[in-house]
């Protein structure tokens, strides 16, 4: 790895690759966003960061108001919310979970291009 790293944690950049199963509309939202666009909500012990959308805004608002883990988990819809957002691009009923590194994603690239860039 570049600069002597033994590994990287880079999930979000691979979500936006040409080979990824997420819809083109989700990839375009990722490319257009930066880390400050992400909404934060938690269900202990996990924290989620999501691109804005109806469900993500509701979850962030619930979290800010002190909703219980159970209430947040129920509103998230389990894996259904993640599937609807990530795999179907439906941000009204789902959410698109990403990391703050999205600010470094400026275009949709192939996996090979991403790996080559990581290797320097």
C-alpha positions in Angstrom: 0.0 0.0 0.0 1.0 3.6 -0.6 3.1 5.2 2.1 3.8 1.9 3.8 0.2 1.1 5.0 -0.6 -2.5 5.5 -4.3 -2.0 4.8 -7.1 0.5 4.4 -10.6 0.9 5.6 -12.3 2.2 2.4 -15.9 0.8 2.1 -17.6 3.9 0.7 -15.3 4.3 -2.3 -16.1 0.7 -3.4 -19.8 1.3 -3.1 -19.5 4.0 -5.8 -17.5 1.9 -8.3 -18.7 0.9 -11.7 -19.0 -2.8 -10.6 -21.1 -2.0 -7.5 -24.7 -3.2 -7.5 -26.0 0.1 -6.2 -28.1 2.1 -8.7 -26.4 4.8 -10.7 -28.6 7.4 -8.9 -27.0 6.4 -5.5 -23.5 6.6 -7.1 -24.3 10.1 -8.4 -25.5 11.2 -4.9 -22.2 9.9 -3.4 -20.1 11.7 -5.9 -22.0 15.0 -5.3 -21.8 14.7 -1.5 -19.2 15.5 1.1 -18.7 14.4 4.7 -20.7 17.4 6.0 -23.8 16.3 4.1 -24.1 13.1 6.2 -26.7 12.7 8.9 -25.8 10.9 12.0 -28.0 8.6 14.1 -27.1 5.8 16.5 -28.4 2.5 17.8 -26.0 1.5 20.4 -23.4 0.2 19.9 -23.5 1.3 16.2 -23.4 4.8 14.7 -24.8 5.4 11.2 -24.0 8.1 8.7 -26.4 8.5 5.9 -27.0 10.8 2.9 -30.0 12.9 3.4 -33.4 11.5 2.6 -36.8 11.2 4.3 -36.0 8.2 6.5 -32.4 9.4 7.4 -33.8 12.8 8.4 -36.4 11.1 10.5 -33.8 8.9 12.2 -31.4 11.8 12.9 -34.3 13.8 14.4 -35.4 10.8 16.5 -31.8 10.3 17.7 -31.4 14.0 18.5 -34.6 13.9 20.5 -33.3 11.0 22.6 -35.3 8.1 21.1 -34.5 4.6 22.5 -32.4 2.1 20.6 -35.6 0.0 20.1 -37.5 2.9 18.6 -34.7 3.8 16.3 -34.2 0.2 15.3 -37.8 -0.2 14.5 -37.9 3.0 12.4 -34.8 1.9 10.5 -36.7 -1.2 9.4 -33.8 -3.6 10.0 -32.0 -4.5 6.9 -35.0 -3.5 4.8 -34.2 0.2 5.3 -30.6 -0.4 4.2 -31.7 -2.5 1.2 -34.2 0.1 0.1 -31.7 2.9 0.3 -28.5 1.3 -0.9 -29.8 -1.2 -3.5 -32.9 0.5 -4.7 -32.1 4.2 -4.2 -35.3 4.8 -2.3 -34.3 7.4 0.3 -37.9 8.0 1.3 -38.2 4.5 3.0 -34.5 3.6 3.2 -31.1 5.1 4.0 -27.7 5.2 2.3 -25.1 4.4 4.9 -21.6 5.8 4.2 -18.4 7.0 5.9 -17.0 10.5 6.0 -14.5 9.6 3.3 -17.1 10.3 0.7 -15.6 13.8 0.4 -12.7 12.2 -1.4 -15.0 10.5 -4.0 -15.2 12.8 -7.1 -16.2 10.3 -9.8 -17.4 6.8 -10.4 -14.4 4.6 -11.1 -13.7 1.0 -11.7 -12.5 -1.2 -8.8 -9.1 -1.5 -10.5 -8.7 2.3 -10.6 -9.6 2.5 -6.9 -7.1 -0.2 -6.0 -4.4 1.3 -8.2 -4.9 4.7 -6.5 -4.7 3.2 -3.1 -1.4 1.5 -4.1 0.0 4.8 -5.2 
